[in-house]
Amino acid sequence: MFAASLPRHVVSATVLVTDIDGQVLMLHQARPYPGHPPWWQLPAGLADLGEAPPATALRELAEETGLRPGGALRPLAVDYRAAADGWPPVIDFAFTADPVPADTPIRLSAEHDAFAWRTWEQWEPFLQPEQHAWFAALHAAYRLGRAVVLVDGHDAGTAAEVPVLPPTQLGG
């Protein structure tokens, strides 16, 4: 059967949350997972079977931070990551939400032991080497208001860019 021979991929979703001052929210993992030390990351997680990427992003954001954005999520990037460290290939969808007030409370899940709000530039020293290109690509997409397609966290110059629709055109 043809369908049984198709490769298996994992789908994940990430949400970039900023406050009204432009600071980015990141969470620190409480424990390492295979192939990675505990590190700072955006709220994110793996999709449940049959779950659409925006639903995954919203579910993970609520589970990991207690945040429930009022507006529609907007796409920032799709990143195809090759199989590595025992993981199958991962297709990661990155979204952004409307900025939240600076004093918005965060309720961490057991997956994380800390959270912080910092500017894009202030986050650079906290990133693992393999996060730098991906984080820079998200920053560029956010600044330009355009989504980008990445491969292993890098825009190889051949990635297709698509315009990010304003919330009113996304049904929000």
N, C-alpha and C positions, 0 to 999 in steps of 0.2 A: 504494500500500500504506500502510495507516494507520500501522504501526509506524515506517516510514521518515520519516514526517512529524513524529514526536514530537521535542521539544527534547532536545538533548544537554546533559548535566551531567557535571561532574567530581566524584568522591567523594574525600574526604580524611579522615584520622583523626589525632587528637591524643591524647597521653597526659599527664595531669597526674601527676607523680611527686613525692611529698613524702618527707622523711626523718622519723625518729621525733620530731624536735623541731618538726615542722610547717613546715620550710622547703621552698620550691618549687624544683625543678630547672628551669633554663632554659638553652638553648644559643644561642650567638651565631653567626649565619650568617657563613661565610667570604667570601661574595661576594653582591652584590645579585642580585635577579632582576627581571624586567620589572615596573615599577610600584612597586618597593619598594627602599629602601636595605638594607644588611645590618642586621639587628636581632635582638634577643633574642626567642626563641620557645620554646614547649614542644616536646618531641620530636614530630614530625609528618611526614606525607607523603601523597602521592597513592596511591590504590588501584590495583593492577594489575587488568587486565581480569578480571572475574569474582570478584575477591577481596572477601570480606565485610569490613565496617568493623572488627570486632574483630581479625581477622587482619592487616589493614593496620596497625592501631595497634601490635600486638605486633611485627610485622616491622620497622616503622620505628623503634620503641623500641630493638630489638636492634641494628639497623644503625647508628643514630646515637649510641648510648650504651653498647652492650654489655650493657644490663640485660635480664633476663628475669624478670619478676615471677612469684612463686610462686602467688599467688591469682588468682582471676578478675578481669577488668576490670569496672568498674561504670560505667554511663553517667552522664555529667554534662550533656551538651547536644548538641543537633543544631542547627546553624547553617546556614540557607540564605543564601548570599551571591550577590547579583545579579551578572551579567556586568560586569566592569570591567577596565580596563587591558589589554585584549586577551585576557583570560581568559574562558572560558565560565562560566555559573553553577557555583558550587561548593557541594556539600552536605558540611559538615564534621561529623564525629562526634567528640565529645570524651568521653574515658573517664578514669577514675582507677584507680590500682593501689594495692595495699597499701603503706603506708610502708616505706621501706628504712632500714637502719642508717645513721647519720650518716657513717660512714667508708667507705661503699660506693664502690668505684672506678668511674670513668666512663672509657670508651674512645670518644673522639670519632671520627666519620667525617670524610672530607675536606670534607664540606658545612659543617662548623662549626670555628671556630678557638678557641672558649673555652666553658666551662660555669661556672655558679655556682649556689649554693644561697642563697636569700634568703627572708625572710618575704614574705607578700603585700604588705605595706605597703612594704617595702624595694624591691620590684620596680617600684613606680609610676613613679619618675623615669626608669627605663630603657625604658619602653614608648613606642612611637610613638603619635601621637594616635588613630589608628584602632584601636588595640589596647585602649584604656582601658575602654570599655563591655563589650567581650567578656571581658576579664580579670575585671572586676568581676562579670559574670554567672556566670562559672565559679566565682569565689570564693564567691558567694552559694549556688550550687547545691551546692558542696562542703560549706560550713558547714551548710546545711539538710538535706543528704542527699537532695536531690531533683533530678532531671534537669529541664532546661528547654529549650524550643524557642525559638530566636533567629532573627531576620531581620537580616542584615548586622551581626551582632555585638550587636544590641540586643534586649532583652526589651521589646517594645512594649506590654506590659500585657495583650495578648490571647493571649500564648503559653500553650500548654497545659503544665501541669506534671504529671509522672508520678512516682510514688514510685520511689526507687532500691532495688532488692531487695538484701538482705544476700547475701554470697557464697554462703551455704548454699542459697539459693533460686535461684541462677543456675547451679547444677550444679557449683560450685567447691568 
